[in-house]
Amino acid sequence: MPGGRETGAKSGDRFASSALTVAEAQARFGDARAFRVAVLADELANPPADGLHALPLLEANGWGTILLPADSYETELAETLLGHVVEHVQELVRNRCRVVLVGAPTRLVDLLAAAGVRDLPSIRPSSLAELKAFLVTVSPDQPIARG
């Protein structure tokens, strides 16, 4: 769904209730970005001249990122990399980390569901303001300032 949140409030509530707070993550990992991770479409990290550049916003708001393979990757390589992303996301969720999908392709959502990871909060943002508002809804606690 272009420009809108792709999952219902139920999904975000489920993960928000079990996810670590920023203070817990800071104590456990030493860096809040280690527990709040956005799985990010390549075109939002390496946008064309007129595209949306989401990476600086994620970093400024205390989110770590997993970058998805570009659409230009050959199918076999892209599938291998997506498999690694699925394994990484499974581990993050298992460890109570907050994970969101930003611009993720349907293929990744299907692979995650097949691996038992369903209903992650998801967005295909049409603006940085929309992405920022989404991030607040899925992780309302503010990151701890880095020293």
Buried (B, 14 or more C-beta within 10 A) or exposed (E): EEEEBBBEEEBBEBBBEEBBBBEBBBEBBEBBBBBBBBBBBBBBBEBEEEEBEBBEBBEEBBBBBBBBBEEEBEEEEBEEBBEEBBEBBBEBBEEBBBBBBBBBBEEBBEBBEEBEBEBBBBBBBEEEEBBBEBBEBBBEBEBBEEE
